[in-house]
Amino acid sequence: LETQLICSCSAAIQLLCIGFFPASPLCPTLAVDVNMLDFVNELFVRGAPNNTAWCNALEEFLRQHKYQL
């Protein structure tokens, strides 16, 4: 006999707990990885969408997440 835990949290809260941001607070059908949101934030902080901005944002994102280039 196994004991199973059941979470009474909403789907949105459960998604947040595993690192995804829900597209809606009730009955989300789409969610985005929180790390991807962090990356997109870095990209938009750096200005116009061009190759230099994209590369700089990617390098900063990877540095913050302890990746080494």
C-alpha positions as a Markdown table, in Angstrom:
| # | Residue | x | y | z |
|---|---|---|---|---|
| 1 | Leu | 0.0 | 0.0 | 0.0 |
| 2 | Glu | 1.4 | 3.4 | -1.0 |
| 3 | Thr | 0.7 | 6.8 | 0.4 |
| 4 | Gln | 0.2 | 9.5 | -2.2 |
| 5 | Leu | 0.2 | 13.2 | -1.4 |
| 6 | Ile | -2.4 | 15.3 | -3.2 |
| 7 | Cys | -1.8 | 19.0 | -3.6 |
| 8 | Ser | -4.8 | 21.2 | -3.2 |
| 9 | Cys | -3.0 | 24.2 | -4.8 |
| 10 | Ser | -4.3 | 25.7 | -8.0 |
| 11 | Ala | -2.8 | 24.7 | -11.3 |
| 12 | Ala | -1.0 | 28.1 | -11.5 |
| 13 | Ile | 0.7 | 27.6 | -8.1 |
| 14 | Gln | 1.7 | 24.1 | -9.0 |
| 15 | Leu | 3.3 | 25.3 | -12.3 |
| 16 | Leu | 5.2 | 28.1 | -10.4 |
| 17 | Cys | 6.5 | 25.5 | -7.9 |
| 18 | Ile | 8.1 | 23.5 | -10.8 |
| 19 | Gly | 9.6 | 26.6 | -12.5 |
| 20 | Phe | 6.9 | 27.6 | -15.0 |
| 21 | Phe | 5.0 | 30.9 | -15.2 |
| 22 | Pro | 1.3 | 30.3 | -16.1 |
| 23 | Ala | -0.3 | 32.3 | -18.9 |
| 24 | Ser | -3.5 | 32.7 | -16.8 |
| 25 | Pro | -4.3 | 32.5 | -13.1 |
| 26 | Leu | -7.2 | 30.1 | -13.6 |
| 27 | Cys | -7.0 | 26.9 | -15.7 |
| 28 | Pro | -3.8 | 27.8 | -17.5 |
| 29 | Thr | -3.3 | 26.0 | -20.8 |
| 30 | Leu | 0.1 | 27.5 | -21.5 |
| 31 | Ala | 3.1 | 28.1 | -19.3 |
| 32 | Val | 6.6 | 29.5 | -19.9 |
| 33 | Asp | 9.8 | 28.4 | -18.2 |
| 34 | Val | 10.8 | 31.1 | -15.7 |
| 35 | Asn | 14.4 | 30.9 | -17.0 |
| 36 | Met | 13.2 | 31.8 | -20.5 |
| 37 | Leu | 11.4 | 34.9 | -19.0 |
| 38 | Asp | 14.6 | 35.8 | -17.3 |
| 39 | Phe | 16.5 | 35.5 | -20.6 |
| 40 | Val | 13.9 | 37.6 | -22.5 |
| 41 | Asn | 14.1 | 40.3 | -19.8 |
| 42 | Glu | 17.9 | 40.4 | -20.3 |
| 43 | Leu | 17.3 | 40.8 | -24.0 |
| 44 | Phe | 14.8 | 43.6 | -23.8 |
| 45 | Val | 17.0 | 45.5 | -21.2 |
| 46 | Arg | 19.7 | 45.7 | -23.7 |
| 47 | Gly | 17.7 | 47.6 | -26.3 |
| 48 | Ala | 17.1 | 47.1 | -30.0 |
| 49 | Pro | 16.7 | 43.6 | -31.3 |
| 50 | Asn | 20.0 | 43.1 | -33.1 |
| 51 | Asn | 22.7 | 40.5 | -33.1 |
| 52 | Thr | 24.9 | 42.4 | -30.6 |
| 53 | Ala | 22.0 | 42.8 | -28.1 |
| 54 | Trp | 21.0 | 39.2 | -28.5 |
| 55 | Cys | 24.5 | 37.9 | -27.9 |
| 56 | Asn | 25.1 | 40.2 | -24.9 |
| 57 | Ala | 21.8 | 39.1 | -23.4 |
| 58 | Leu | 22.6 | 35.4 | -24.0 |
| 59 | Glu | 26.1 | 35.8 | -22.4 |
| 60 | Glu | 24.7 | 37.6 | -19.4 |
| 61 | Phe | 21.9 | 35.1 | -18.9 |
| 62 | Leu | 24.3 | 32.2 | -19.1 |
| 63 | Arg | 26.7 | 33.9 | -16.7 |
| 64 | Gln | 24.0 | 34.5 | -14.1 |
| 65 | His | 23.0 | 30.8 | -14.3 |
| 66 | Lys | 26.7 | 29.8 | -13.8 |
| 67 | Tyr | 27.3 | 28.5 | -17.3 |
| 68 | Gln | 30.8 | 29.2 | -18.6 |
| 69 | Leu | 31.5 | 30.2 | -22.2 |
